[in-house]
Amino acid sequence: MNLQIGEKSFSCDFCGGLATATETNMNEVMGLICANYNTDNLGILTADRPPASLPFGGRYRLIDFVLSNMVNAGIRTVGIITPYMYRSMLDHLGAGKEWFLDRKRGGLFVLPGSIYGFKNMSTQFLVKDMIRNLDYLTRDYKEYVIVTSANQVYNMDYRALIEEHAKNGADVTLAYRGENPAHWSKGLFLDLNFEKRITKMVRVRPEYAPDETPPPALFIDCMIFNRQVLIDLIGWYEAVDHMELTDVLLENIGNIRMLGYEFTGYLGRIDSVHSYLKCSRNTLLPEIHEELFFGKRTVYTKTRDGAPTRYYSGSDTTNSLIPNECMIRGRVESSVLFPGVTVEKGAIIRNSVVMQRSVIGRDALVENTIADKYVTIGDGAIIRGSDEHPLVLRKKSTM
């Protein structure tokens, strides 16, 4: 199977066709994407960029997925809390034109994030960030706010989440996955009663007996608040430095009506080098590729025009994602390439991700490797990581 991605025009299919009640709900929702987040587990991939702007899937950035989920649901006011190293994110987002957010009313709001201390690098929803940008929440009169992180890959119908939240009269609704795979050992796990009300929240996956008790649900870093409830919650904790919004919810689990909403689609969590390569390779599976990129909800991104990829005599590509502008003279197997990659004659790329404008020299071997932008690999070089511990090549490096 060869999945070749070139330039494609998308129709704005989310702008109409909703029932009147649904339209009213969408007009009452604003978005807040918390992108002021980093982790040491991604190593040099995030040395100069936040995880939110990490390239993914041949032509996207991670933030494209949650941002597209919002605009596909008809949300036209979206704030993005940025980290201090925000250049790549602003370069990608611009004024929000590709997401239909370059508007006179509402639109895209770029919000400043706080500087983290060394002990708080993994915090996703910092209350201090929201206090700093309280004007964004108070100057609008929307009824609901969807709050998400930006380091996950999924294509979710936020309209269903919004409708469920409004119908149940919840103060806050947390999206979750009911499955409990072994590789999700970290995160925020929820216990829910038969009404889907959240009764317990823990940070480490608890042990359970599958035949006797339901597995704990994994919170997927997406939640919807009644706007005034969110304003009140962060106001109560204004004096507490570096506190997580989810810890605020944990402390108030009995004081507010907190429900769960189950998401059953594909979810890729990017929190390590291993998970990045694994999720990238998952996009080569036909059912996941179809769900993410060719379903009813388009994933929008910054468009870049370029010539089609050229395949030379003797080249071979198998089960790979190859966008435009590439030059393929060698062999590409089960890999994801980005625009402008050159693969010279005799070179082999296997189970790897190779980002923009990288060059793989003649007779070189690249396996289980993530090559950042503008990497040059010389003739005959052997670059090999393992499935569990992929090798990462720094941007602009030469091997």
Order of alpha helices (4+ residues) and beta strands (2+ residues): beta-alpha-beta-beta-beta-alpha-beta-alpha-beta-alpha-alpha-beta-beta-alpha-beta-beta-beta-beta-alpha-alpha-beta-beta-alpha-alpha-beta-beta-beta-beta-beta-beta-beta-beta-beta-beta-beta-beta-beta-beta-beta
